[in-house]
Amino acid sequence: MSFDVPGGRPGGDAASWRDGVRAGRGGDECERRVWTDASVRGIIGFADLALGDAVAPILTAHIDASANRFRGIRHAAGWHASADIRNSHTNPPESLLMDAKFREGYAHLGRLGLTFEAWLYHPQIPELTDLARAFPETPIVLDHFGGPLGIGPFAGKQKEVFDEWKPAIDDLAKCPNVVAKLGGLNMPLNGFGWDKRPAPPTSQELVDATRHYYEYTIDRFGPERCMFESNFPVDKVSVSYAVLWNAFKRIAAGFREEEKDAMFYGRQHGSTGFDGRQRIACVRPAQACRRTH
């Protein structure tokens, strides 16, 4: 049985791009549509936690404006000293998650019942673990396996990166307030080179190259604390939407039905406030919206 569909990288399928993005409208207009779209059940947004206590009224304003659909903050912290690795769009300083002012702002998430989505690079995972332990009441969603790097000083060192990544994940998984998204390994920064190929990879090629990250994370966190995620449209530079989800089906094939239910569309350990069957929007500054499935 074939898991794949014919064709290369899609030009604009509805599952990966919102109508506003395909029409070329900017992030502000797309944001307004998300806030007013009744079919959106939950919203992950942005507020600068580095403002410290001054972020509190901003978080409250998000909650008030969202008709009780605002669920949390994604504050990207990806930073590396190498000039070959682009830092996150938020232009974070080194060790943002350890910064006292950032943590002052972060403390308001738990008080307001909000979740923190963590995007960073794999050398920073220990800092996220420290944050999780310092604020055990605040749910954290680990995005994209903690960003294993494969470019710059990490190019051609996939085994070394994986070996460095594993003990960091071991420690992080011991924090019961952390859950994991399974996906987001197809970006150029991961170093697999899918984006440079004349033809995109098949689902089997994706599985062969990345299965070890999925299996290790599921083993450490447990299926009930994991959920597959597409990371579209970012992944679109490397792979089509359908082929990516077919790769997920291959990876999950050996799991029990209740474990598949948890990882594909069940509740993510109840800690994010989201039901996987509901539509969720992620709004980021000056960027187009996307769906998280």
Backbone as CSV, one residue per row, in Angstrom:
resi,resn,N_x,N_y,N_z,CA_x,CA_y,CA_z,C_x,C_y,C_z
1,MET,0.848,-1.202,0.000,0.000,0.000,0.000,0.873,1.239,0.000
2,SER,0.552,2.191,-0.836,1.323,3.425,-0.907,0.759,4.455,0.063
3,PHE,1.639,5.090,0.824,1.229,6.139,1.749,1.256,7.511,1.082
4,ASP,1.942,7.624,-0.061,2.200,8.927,-0.637,1.221,9.291,-1.740
5,VAL,1.156,10.590,-2.015,0.343,11.087,-3.116,1.278,11.634,-4.170
6,PRO,0.874,11.621,-5.448,1.772,12.106,-6.495,1.959,13.600,-6.421
7,GLY,3.021,14.053,-7.063,3.270,15.491,-7.146,4.353,15.943,-6.218
8,GLY,4.879,17.137,-6.473,5.955,17.694,-5.677,5.428,18.603,-4.593
9,ARG,6.175,19.657,-4.317,5.772,20.591,-3.277,4.521,21.326,-3.728
10,PRO,3.467,21.312,-2.919,2.212,21.919,-3.350,2.335,23.429,-3.484
11,GLY,1.528,23.988,-4.375,1.596,25.419,-4.612,0.732,26.229,-3.685
12,GLY,-0.222,25.624,-2.989,-1.070,26.406,-2.100,-2.302,25.655,-1.677
13,ASP,-2.155,24.485,-1.045,-3.327,23.740,-0.650,-3.968,24.375,0.573
14,ALA,-5.263,24.184,0.685,-6.028,24.861,1.732,-5.642,24.399,3.119
15,ALA,-5.097,23.191,3.215,-4.754,22.674,4.534,-3.542,23.349,5.128
16,SER,-2.705,23.965,4.289,-1.480,24.532,4.830,-1.437,26.052,4.810
17,TRP,-2.233,26.672,3.981,-2.221,28.133,3.913,-3.625,28.668,4.126
18,ARG,-3.759,29.663,4.952,-5.051,30.326,5.097,-5.347,31.159,3.855
19,ASP,-6.648,31.420,3.632,-7.039,32.182,2.450,-6.318,33.524,2.387
20,GLY,-6.180,34.176,3.517,-5.546,35.488,3.530,-4.101,35.443,3.112
21,VAL,-3.416,34.368,3.460,-2.013,34.245,3.086,-1.888,34.026,1.584
22,ARG,-2.728,33.128,1.034,-2.654,32.847,-0.398,-2.966,34.092,-1.221
23,ALA,-3.828,34.957,-0.678,-4.188,36.175,-1.401,-3.153,37.269,-1.227
24,GLY,-2.135,37.017,-0.419,-1.062,37.992,-0.253,-1.340,39.055,0.776
25,ARG,-2.362,38.859,1.594,-2.641,39.872,2.603,-1.657,39.755,3.751
26,GLY,-1.411,40.850,4.416,-0.384,40.894,5.450,-0.826,40.299,6.766
27,GLY,0.131,40.208,7.695,-0.107,39.582,8.980,-1.168,40.287,9.802
28,ASP,-1.249,41.624,9.737,-2.219,42.337,10.553,-3.639,41.952,10.195
29,GLU,-3.923,41.899,8.887,-5.273,41.536,8.470,-5.577,40.095,8.832
30,CYS,-4.583,39.239,8.667,-4.774,37.839,9.016,-5.041,37.691,10.507
31,GLU,-4.324,38.457,11.332,-4.551,38.427,12.772,-5.988,38.812,13.102
32,ARG,-6.489,39.874,12.448,-7.848,40.318,12.741,-8.852,39.220,12.427
33,ARG,-8.618,38.464,11.353,-9.519,37.387,10.987,-9.506,36.289,12.031
34,VAL,-8.339,35.995,12.592,-8.261,34.953,13.611,-9.035,35.364,14.860
35,TRP,-8.836,36.609,15.300,-9.499,37.060,16.526,-11.016,37.032,16.374
36,THR,-11.540,37.242,15.166,-12.983,37.345,14.981,-13.600,36.085,14.397
37,ASP,-12.815,35.088,14.021,-13.320,33.864,13.403,-13.847,32.935,14.498
38,ALA,-15.149,32.706,14.496,-15.768,31.922,15.568,-15.352,30.458,15.538
39,SER,-14.845,29.975,14.396,-14.464,28.564,14.317,-13.123,28.297,14.993
40,VAL,-12.376,29.342,15.309,-11.106,29.180,16.023,-11.412,29.009,17.505
41,ARG,-11.033,27.859,18.081,-11.368,27.551,19.467,-10.272,27.974,20.439
42,GLY,-9.051,28.145,19.934,-7.964,28.528,20.820,-6.922,29.326,20.076
43,ILE,-6.272,30.246,20.771,-5.289,31.134,20.152,-4.017,31.144,20.988
44,ILE,-2.893,30.895,20.315,-1.578,31.106,20.921,-1.024,32.378,20.300
45,GLY,-0.690,33.339,21.091,-0.257,34.629,20.588,1.127,35.007,21.067
46,PHE,1.399,36.285,21.079,2.701,36.778,21.513,2.517,37.980,22.428
47,ALA,3.314,38.016,23.451,3.515,39.200,24.287,4.954,39.108,24.778
48,ASP,5.614,40.222,24.857,7.031,40.231,25.207,7.201,40.010,26.705
49,LEU,7.498,38.763,27.068,7.643,38.437,28.481,8.843,39.126,29.111
50,ALA,9.789,39.584,28.283,10.953,40.303,28.797,10.584,41.674,29.353
51,LEU,9.321,42.081,29.200,8.853,43.328,29.815,8.691,43.179,31.319
52,GLY,8.755,41.958,31.798,8.568,41.737,33.229,7.129,41.931,33.640
53,ASP,6.902,42.531,34.793,5.539,42.724,35.287,4.691,43.577,34.351
54,ALA,5.337,44.387,33.531,4.591,45.255,32.612,3.831,44.465,31.554
55,VAL,4.121,43.169,31.408,3.415,42.366,30.407,2.030,41.951,30.899
56,ALA,1.770,42.036,32.190,0.503,41.557,32.744,-0.727,42.184,32.083
57,PRO,-0.813,43.513,31.945,-2.005,44.078,31.297,-2.124,43.693,29.823
58,ILE,-0.999,43.398,29.172,-1.044,42.954,27.772,-1.664,41.562,27.690
59,LEU,-1.270,40.688,28.582,-1.851,39.346,28.611,-3.349,39.414,28.907
60,THR,-3.711,40.264,29.854,-5.128,40.416,30.192,-5.915,40.962,29.007
61,ALA,-5.313,41.894,28.271,-5.992,42.442,27.089,-6.188,41.372,26.023
62,HIS,-5.200,40.488,25.853,-5.342,39.371,24.916,-6.532,38.493,25.318
63,ILE,-6.615,38.175,26.595,-7.700,37.324,27.078,-9.049,37.992,26.834
64,ASP,-9.150,39.271,27.159,-10.404,40.000,26.994,-10.815,40.103,25.525
65,ALA,-9.842,40.293,24.643,-10.148,40.473,23.219,-10.510,39.170,22.518
66,SER,-10.165,38.036,23.132,-10.295,36.756,22.433,-11.575,36.007,22.723
67,ALA,-12.467,36.570,23.505,-13.689,35.861,23.894,-13.349,34.517,24.538
68,ASN,-12.397,34.561,25.456,-11.969,33.384,26.226,-11.342,32.288,25.369
69,ARG,-10.746,32.671,24.230,-10.067,31.679,23.391,-8.550,31.796,23.467
70,PHE,-8.059,32.796,24.152,-6.612,32.979,24.271,-6.057,31.954,25.243
71,ARG,-5.064,31.157,24.790,-4.580,30.037,25.580,-3.129,30.174,26.042
72,GLY,-2.350,31.046,25.399,-0.969,31.142,25.833,-0.089,31.952,24.910
73,ILE,1.220,31.893,25.210,2.228,32.707,24.555,3.283,31.808,23.911
74,ARG,3.699,32.207,22.723,4.893,31.621,22.134,5.922,32.741,22.011
75,HIS,6.982,32.628,22.787,8.056,33.622,22.759,9.321,32.885,22.324
76,ALA,9.660,33.002,21.048,10.789,32.253,20.487,12.098,32.696,21.126
77,ALA,12.906,31.703,21.512,14.158,31.989,22.219,15.387,31.471,21.495
78,GLY,15.224,31.014,20.246,16.342,30.424,19.520,17.524,31.375,19.365
79,TRP,18.662,30.992,19.919,19.873,31.830,19.869,21.090,30.923,19.764
80,HIS,22.044,31.350,18.930,23.335,30.669,18.873,24.394,31.683,18.473
81,ALA,25.599,31.479,18.958,26.676,32.434,18.711,27.172,32.403,17.269
82,SER,26.940,31.296,16.558,27.444,31.173,15.194,26.714,32.118,14.244
83,ALA,27.489,32.790,13.407,26.895,33.680,12.401,26.154,32.901,11.327
84,ASP,26.363,31.587,11.260,25.707,30.747,10.265,24.330,30.277,10.713
85,ILE,23.957,30.595,11.944,22.661,30.183,12.481,21.865,31.432,12.814
86,ARG,20.755,31.605,12.112,19.934,32.794,12.324,19.160,32.659,13.627
87,ASN,19.209,33.689,14.449,18.455,33.679,15.690,16.970,33.898,15.418
88,SER,16.150,33.625,16.402,14.702,33.720,16.237,14.262,35.128,15.857
89,HIS,13.068,35.209,15.266,12.539,36.482,14.784,12.330,37.491,15.910
90,THR,12.264,37.015,17.156,12.108,37.921,18.295,13.427,38.578,18.696
91,ASN,14.507,38.196,18.021,15.845,38.721,18.310,16.197,38.563,19.789
92,PRO,16.127,37.332,20.302,16.358,37.135,21.729,17.830,37.269,22.086
93,PRO,18.115,37.647,23.301,19.504,37.638,23.775,19.907,36.211,24.134
94,GLU,21.174,36.002,24.376,21.636,34.707,24.861,20.971,34.407,26.212
95,SER,20.568,33.153,26.385,19.980,32.682,27.653,18.747,33.488,28.070
96,LEU,17.877,33.772,27.120,16.654,34.512,27.427,15.849,33.830,28.531
97,LEU,15.739,32.507,28.476,14.892,31.795,29.431,15.430,31.853,30.859
98,MET,16.689,32.226,31.003,17.291,32.343,32.330,17.246,33.774,32.853
99,ASP,16.826,34.711,32.029,16.850,36.130,32.375,15.815,36.456,33.458
100,ALA,16.225,37.208,34.455,15.345,37.508,35.585,14.116,38.312,35.155
101,LYS,14.295,39.271,34.264,13.168,40.083,33.816,12.185,39.237,33.009
102,PHE,12.706,38.360,32.143,11.850,37.455,31.385,11.041,36.584,32.344
103,ARG,11.672,36.062,33.360,10.977,35.188,34.305,9.948,35.956,35.131
104,GLU,10.218,37.215,35.343,9.226,38.055,36.022,7.945,38.116,35.195
105,GLY,8.100,38.287,33.891,6.937,38.285,33.002,6.327,36.904,32.859
106,TYR,7.178,35.895,32.782,6.726,34.522,32.621,5.830,34.093,33.792
107,ALA,6.117,34.576,34.971,5.353,34.198,36.164,3.866,34.503,36.014
108,HIS,3.526,35.469,35.192,2.120,35.838,35.017,1.353,34.802,34.204
109,LEU,2.037,33.960,33.425,1.337,32.944,32.640,0.607,31.976,33.563
110,GLY,1.308,31.440,34.544,0.680,30.512,35.467,-0.452,31.139,36.248
111,ARG,-0.281,32.393,36.653,-1.320,33.068,37.423,-2.595,33.254,36.614
112,LEU,-2.440,33.364,35.295,-3.588,33.579,34.414,-4.064,32.292,33.752
113,GLY,-3.460,31.170,34.104,-3.859,29.898,33.519,-3.465,29.742,32.068
114,LEU,-2.345,30.354,31.673,-1.896,30.320,30.286,-0.732,29.354,30.101
115,THR,-0.546,28.929,28.869,0.495,27.977,28.476,1.651,28.712,27.805
116,PHE,2.851,28.135,27.908,4.020,28.678,27.216,4.465,27.695,26.138
117,GLU,4.547,28.172,24.900,5.088,27.374,23.799,6.552,27.729,23.632
118,ALA,7.413,26.714,23.692,8.856,26.941,23.702,9.481,26.556,22.367
119,TRP,10.047,27.541,21.686,10.825,27.300,20.477,12.245,27.800,20.741
120,LEU,13.201,26.908,20.596,14.592,27.211,20.895,15.462,26.225,20.120
121,TYR,16.762,26.274,20.301,17.686,25.344,19.642,18.209,24.342,20.668
122,HIS,18.619,23.183,20.187,18.873,22.074,21.113,19.913,22.372,22.208
123,PRO,20.945,23.216,21.976,21.851,23.494,23.103,21.169,24.246,24.256
124,GLN,19.977,24.810,23.999,19.275,25.586,25.019,18.266,24.766,25.821
125,ILE,18.082,23.499,25.481,17.075,22.696,26.179,17.294,22.676,27.693
126,PRO,18.525,22.575,28.194,18.694,22.620,29.661,18.145,23.894,30.297
127,GLU,18.189,25.013,29.593,17.620,26.247,30.121,16.104,26.143,30.224
128,LEU,15.477,25.471,29.246,14.034,25.262,29.312,13.677,24.345,30.473
129,THR,14.489,23.335,30.716,14.260,22.440,31.850,14.321,23.205,33.162
130,ASP,15.287,24.098,33.277,15.395,24.925,34.472,14.147,25.791,34.641
131,LEU,13.648,26.348,33.545,12.437,27.174,33.597,11.238,26.339,34.029
132,ALA,11.120,25.130,33.484,9.994,24.268,33.831,10.005,23.907,35.309
133,ARG,11.182,23.681,35.852,11.285,23.332,37.271,11.029,24.534,38.172
134,ALA,11.392,25.712,37.690,11.180,26.922,38.492,9.711,27.326,38.547
135,PHE,8.931,26.928,37.515,7.509,27.293,37.437,6.689,26.040,37.134
136,PRO,6.609,25.122,38.080,5.954,23.841,37.809,4.458,23.954,37.550
137,GLU,3.856,25.085,37.892,2.421,25.247,37.671,2.092,25.723,36.256
138,THR,3.098,26.109,35.484,2.872,26.632,34.136,3.101,25.548,33.092
139,PRO,2.087,25.179,32.308,2.265,24.177,31.261,3.183,24.702,30.157
140,ILE,4.054,23.832,29.665,4.983,24.171,28.590,4.802,23.176,27.444
141,VAL,4.755,23.681,26.222,4.725,22.847,25.026,6.078,22.977,24.340
142,LEU,6.813,21.874,24.242,8.094,21.867,23.541,7.828,21.779,22.053
143,ASP,8.243,22.786,21.310,8.053,22.806,19.863,9.214,22.125,19.147
144,HIS,8.886,21.338,18.138,9.853,20.874,17.137,11.068,20.160,17.733
145,PHE,10.817,19.326,18.742,11.876,18.522,19.362,12.993,19.360,19.991
146,GLY,12.727,20.624,20.243,13.763,21.475,20.818,14.796,21.930,19.809
147,GLY,14.461,21.904,18.530,15.313,22.492,17.496,16.682,21.881,17.317
148,PRO,16.784,20.562,17.034,18.116,20.004,16.748,18.724,20.640,15.499
149,LEU,19.906,21.208,15.650,20.543,21.969,14.579,21.396,21.055,13.702
150,GLY,21.447,21.415,12.412,22.266,20.660,11.481,22.986,21.541,10.487
151,ILE,23.156,22.803,10.835,23.851,23.751,9.974,24.964,24.428,10.769
152,GLY,25.734,25.277,10.099,26.818,25.970,10.785,27.777,24.977,11.407
153,PRO,28.153,25.157,12.661,29.102,24.241,13.309,28.546,22.835,13.517
154,PHE,27.252,22.638,13.272,26.638,21.321,13.456,26.447,20.571,12.141
155,ALA,26.813,21.170,11.028,26.641,20.540,9.724,27.429,19.234,9.639
156,GLY,26.752,18.187,9.145,27.408,16.897,8.996,27.647,16.157,10.290
157,LYS,27.046,16.629,11.388,27.280,16.008,12.698,25.968,15.497,13.298
158,GLN,25.174,14.824,12.496,23.862,14.384,12.956,23.947,13.444,14.150
159,LYS,24.893,12.517,14.145,25.017,11.592,15.269,25.419,12.331,16.536
160,GLU,26.384,13.238,16.422,26.832,13.992,17.588,25.698,14.856,18.155
161,VAL,24.918,15.466,17.265,23.797,16.290,17.719,22.764,15.430,18.447
162,PHE,22.440,14.272,17.881,21.460,13.392,18.506,21.942,12.915,19.880
163,ASP,23.219,12.588,19.966,23.779,12.135,21.237,23.781,13.245,22.293
164,GLU,23.952,14.486,21.852,23.892,15.621,22.783,22.456,15.931,23.180
165,TRP,21.554,15.744,22.231,20.135,16.057,22.432,19.468,15.091,23.403
166,LYS,19.814,13.824,23.359,19.116,12.791,24.145,19.136,13.049,25.651
167,PRO,20.275,13.274,26.292,20.227,13.506,27.747,19.477,14.775,28.123
168,ALA,19.489,15.769,27.242,18.729,16.993,27.520,17.234,16.699,27.512
169,ILE,16.792,15.863,26.577,15.390,15.465,26.520,15.035,14.587,27.718
170,ASP,15.960,13.732,28.126,15.723,12.898,29.309,15.352,13.764,30.514
171,ASP,16.132,14.806,30.761,15.884,15.681,31.912,14.585,16.458,31.749
172,LEU,14.338,16.972,30.552,13.135,17.764,30.320,11.881,16.922,30.501
173,ALA,11.912,15.683,30.034,10.734,14.817,30.124,10.370,14.478,31.554
174,LYS,11.305,14.656,32.485,11.004,14.405,33.901,10.112,15.490,34.492
175,CYS,9.933,16.590,33.784,9.077,17.682,34.251,7.640,17.387,33.825
176,PRO,6.744,17.108,34.741,5.382,16.717,34.357,4.568,17.827,33.717
177,ASN,5.026,19.063,33.822,4.307,20.181,33.216,4.713,20.434,31.770
178,VAL,5.541,19.565,31.182,6.001,19.741,29.806,5.413,18.646,28.921
179,VAL,4.877,19.045,27.778,4.421,18.123,26.749,5.177,18.438,25.461
180,ALA,5.105,17.545,24.473,5.946,17.687,23.285,5.142,17.624,21.993
181,LYS,5.446,18.555,21.085,4.958,18.467,19.718,5.917,17.586,18.916
182,LEU,5.355,16.720,18.089,6.150,15.822,17.262,6.117,16.322,15.826
183,GLY,7.160,17.008,15.418,7.214,17.552,14.066,8.202,18.695,13.988
184,GLY,8.207,19.388,12.856,9.077,20.537,12.705,10.531,20.188,12.521
185,LEU,10.819,19.007,11.930,12.209,18.599,11.697,12.643,18.788,10.247
186,ASN,11.822,19.459,9.463,12.100,19.573,8.030,12.513,20.965,7.593
187,MET,12.914,21.787,8.540,13.388,23.122,8.218,14.843,23.069,7.758
188,PRO,15.288,24.025,6.976,16.698,24.035,6.566,17.667,23.974,7.737
189,LEU,17.311,24.577,8.871,18.239,24.597,10.003,18.483,23.213,10.603
190,ASN,17.585,22.250,10.307,17.789,20.898,10.809,18.855,20.134,10.025
191,GLY,19.191,20.639,8.838,20.339,20.113,8.116,20.133,18.848,7.312
192,PHE,18.884,18.436,7.073,18.655,17.236,6.268,18.744,17.516,4.770
193,GLY,18.676,18.780,4.390,18.867,19.156,2.994,17.697,18.893,2.078
194,TRP,16.510,18.642,2.655,15.348,18.389,1.805,15.060,19.576,0.886
195,ASP,15.272,20.773,1.378,14.940,21.979,0.620,15.851,22.192,-0.575
196,LYS,16.973,21.496,-0.631,17.939,21.674,-1.721,17.794,20.627,-2.821
197,ARG,16.933,19.662,-2.622,16.778,18.588,-3.587,15.907,19.012,-4.763
198,PRO,16.126,18.442,-5.950,15.267,18.764,-7.087,13.845,18.251,-6.912
199,ALA,13.674,17.184,-6.120,12.349,16.644,-5.834,12.233,16.434,-4.328
200,PRO,11.048,16.652,-3.773,10.881,16.511,-2.320,10.966,15.052,-1.896
201,PRO,11.193,14.803,-0.611,11.306,13.432,-0.133,9.955,12.721,-0.074
202,THR,10.002,11.393,-0.120,8.808,10.596,0.127,8.620,10.450,1.631
203,SER,7.466,9.952,2.007,7.217,9.756,3.436,8.188,8.732,4.018
204,GLN,8.563,7.724,3.253,9.507,6.730,3.759,10.884,7.339,3.969
205,GLU,11.294,8.228,3.077,12.583,8.902,3.253,12.574,9.760,4.521
206,LEU,11.472,10.445,4.775,11.366,11.248,5.999,11.484,10.363,7.232
207,VAL,10.787,9.232,7.207,10.827,8.319,8.341,12.236,7.773,8.545
208,ASP,12.887,7.361,7.473,14.231,6.793,7.592,15.217,7.784,8.201
209,ALA,15.049,9.068,7.890,15.997,10.084,8.350,15.695,10.598,9.755
210,THR,14.424,10.543,10.176,14.046,11.244,11.417,13.349,10.376,12.455
211,ARG,13.072,9.124,12.154,12.311,8.277,13.074,12.887,8.265,14.489
212,HIS,14.220,8.280,14.597,14.841,8.162,15.916,14.462,9.314,16.842
213,TYR,14.228,10.512,16.290,13.793,11.630,17.136,12.380,11.397,17.664
214,TYR,11.506,10.919,16.799,10.124,10.659,17.201,10.063,9.556,18.257
215,GLU,10.712,8.449,17.970,10.622,7.309,18.875,11.235,7.620,20.238
216,TYR,12.340,8.350,20.238,12.982,8.677,21.525,12.091,9.609,22.344
217,THR,11.512,10.614,21.700,10.654,11.566,22.418,9.407,10.880,22.948
218,ILE,8.781,10.048,22.133,7.584,9.334,22.582,7.923,8.405,23.739
219,ASP,9.080,7.748,23.661,9.486,6.844,24.722,9.690,7.600,26.038
220,ARG,10.278,8.789,25.982,10.570,9.532,27.199,9.340,10.256,27.762
221,PHE,8.527,10.841,26.891,7.365,11.589,27.362,6.123,10.710,27.517
222,GLY,6.047,9.646,26.732,4.842,8.846,26.680,3.885,9.399,25.644
223,PRO,3.137,8.532,24.952,2.220,9.019,23.907,1.213,10.035,24.418
224,GLU,0.805,9.906,25.684,-0.217,10.803,26.219,0.285,12.220,26.403
225,ARG,1.594,12.435,26.316,2.156,13.787,26.431,2.776,14.247,25.109
226,CYS,2.390,13.599,24.027,2.926,13.953,22.707,1.795,14.152,21.712
227,MET,2.036,15.005,20.701,1.037,15.204,19.652,1.734,15.607,18.358
228,PHE,1.372,14.932,17.256,1.952,15.262,15.953,1.542,16.664,15.530
229,GLU,2.465,17.351,14.851,2.220,18.724,14.389,2.901,18.935,13.045
230,SER,2.271,19.739,12.209,2.759,19.877,10.836,3.834,20.929,10.659
231,ASN,3.819,21.980,11.450,4.717,23.127,11.262,4.594,23.729,9.864
232,PHE,3.405,23.694,9.306,3.167,24.361,8.026,2.751,25.806,8.284
233,PRO,3.146,26.748,7.412,3.761,26.549,6.101,5.281,26.440,6.089
234,VAL,5.936,26.482,7.233,7.399,26.486,7.243,7.962,25.220,6.591
235,ASP,7.355,24.063,6.894,7.832,22.807,6.321,7.643,22.727,4.810
236,LYS,6.840,23.613,4.272,6.487,23.534,2.855,7.693,23.705,1.940
237,VAL,8.754,24.297,2.430,9.967,24.446,1.633,10.611,23.093,1.360
238,SER,10.251,22.080,2.155,10.902,20.778,2.053,9.987,19.647,1.618
239,VAL,8.711,19.695,2.003,7.853,18.522,1.833,6.403,18.961,1.702
240,SER,5.595,18.139,1.031,4.177,18.449,0.919,3.442,18.067,2.191
241,TYR,2.305,18.684,2.391,1.517,18.470,3.602,1.071,17.012,3.735
242,ALA,0.546,16.457,2.644,0.037,15.081,2.698,1.154,14.078,2.965
243,VAL,2.293,14.256,2.311,3.404,13.326,2.509,3.912,13.385,3.948
244,LEU,3.950,14.570,4.531,4.391,14.703,5.914,3.490,13.907,6.855
245,TRP,2.180,14.053,6.694,1.266,13.327,7.570,1.296,11.826,7.288
246,ASN,1.602,11.440,6.068,1.794,10.019,5.786,3.026,9.480,6.522
247,ALA,4.047,10.300,6.650,5.221,9.893,7.425,4.838,9.683,8.887
248,PHE,4.003,10.569,9.424,3.541,10.399,10.797,2.785,9.075,10.961
249,LYS,1.965,8.735,9.965,1.219,7.479,10.040,2.160,6.281,10.026
250,ARG,3.210,6.364,9.261,4.195,5.277,9.249,4.851,5.138,10.632
251,ILE,5.230,6.265,11.218,5.892,6.238,12.526,4.968,5.661,13.594
252,ALA,3.687,5.984,13.505,2.730,5.563,14.530,2.156,4.176,14.293
253,ALA,2.515,3.553,13.194,1.850,2.304,12.794,1.909,1.222,13.860
254,GLY,2.964,1.142,14.625,3.116,0.083,15.609,2.515,0.367,16.972
255,PHE,1.907,1.534,17.143,1.333,1.895,18.440,-0.108,1.403,18.563
256,ARG,-0.563,1.269,19.798,-1.941,0.865,20.045,-2.891,1.985,19.628
257,GLU,-4.153,1.643,19.419,-5.122,2.617,18.921,-5.281,3.788,19.879
258,GLU,-5.304,3.532,21.175,-5.474,4.629,22.124,-4.248,5.545,22.138
259,GLU,-3.069,4.979,21.836,-1.858,5.803,21.750,-1.880,6.654,20.485
260,LYS,-2.346,6.074,19.393,-2.495,6.861,18.155,-3.504,7.981,18.368
261,ASP,-4.581,7.665,19.053,-5.610,8.672,19.331,-5.015,9.857,20.084
262,ALA,-4.164,9.557,21.062,-3.542,10.627,21.845,-2.616,11.477,20.989
263,MET,-1.832,10.829,20.123,-0.801,11.556,19.372,-1.339,12.273,18.143
264,PHE,-2.446,11.794,17.577,-2.978,12.429,16.377,-4.070,13.453,16.662
265,TYR,-4.985,13.156,17.581,-6.060,14.128,17.784,-6.688,14.070,19.153
266,GLY,-6.028,13.445,20.099,-6.549,13.443,21.454,-6.072,14.650,22.227
267,ARG,-6.419,14.688,23.491,-5.953,15.784,24.335,-4.478,15.607,24.630
268,GLN,-3.754,16.718,24.614,-2.313,16.686,24.855,-2.070,16.726,26.363
269,HIS,-2.357,15.594,27.023,-2.170,15.437,28.463,-2.975,16.463,29.258
270,GLY,-3.975,17.088,28.592,-4.855,18.014,29.290,-4.216,19.318,29.704
271,SER,-2.927,19.538,29.401,-2.245,20.683,29.988,-2.208,21.910,29.090
272,THR,-2.585,21.770,27.825,-2.543,22.931,26.945,-3.884,23.634,26.856
273,GLY,-4.943,22.991,27.334,-6.265,23.579,27.211,-6.875,23.380,25.846
274,PHE,-6.257,22.557,24.993,-6.743,22.355,23.642,-7.251,20.939,23.463
275,ASP,-8.320,20.778,22.718,-8.737,19.486,22.214,-8.215,19.406,20.794
276,GLY,-7.522,18.323,20.453,-6.908,18.201,19.137,-7.887,18.243,17.997
277,ARG,-9.185,18.001,18.264,-10.185,18.047,17.194,-10.623,19.480,16.897
278,GLN,-10.208,20.399,17.722,-10.596,21.787,17.532,-9.567,22.522,16.689
279,ARG,-10.005,23.598,16.104,-9.139,24.413,15.270,-8.397,25.414,16.143
280,ILE,-7.080,25.469,15.962,-6.233,26.314,16.792,-5.428,27.232,15.891
281,ALA,-5.307,28.481,16.258,-4.522,29.419,15.462,-3.341,29.929,16.266
282,CYS,-2.226,30.082,15.592,-1.046,30.666,16.215,-0.789,32.005,15.549
283,VAL,-0.791,33.075,16.322,-0.584,34.414,15.788,0.770,34.914,16.245
284,ARG,1.621,35.275,15.269,2.950,35.765,15.608,3.153,37.138,14.989
285,PRO,3.945,37.985,15.598,4.095,39.367,15.147,4.595,39.453,13.713
286,ALA,3.934,40.296,12.917,4.377,40.619,11.556,4.535,39.378,10.693
287,GLN,3.790,38.341,11.012,3.864,37.121,10.224,2.457,36.667,9.904
288,ALA,2.342,35.837,8.869,1.050,35.273,8.519,0.643,34.229,9.537
289,CYS,-0.672,34.017,9.626,-1.200,33.016,10.535,-0.998,31.633,9.940
290,ARG,-1.098,30.637,10.798,-1.095,29.275,10.312,-1.991,28.431,11.195
291,ARG,-2.372,27.289,10.708,-3.119,26.343,11.503,-2.165,25.354,12.139
292,THR,-2.491,24.940,13.336,-1.793,23.834,13.979,-2.789,22.708,14.089
293,HIS,-2.458,21.540,13.537,-3.393,20.417,13.522,-2.992,19.375,14.536
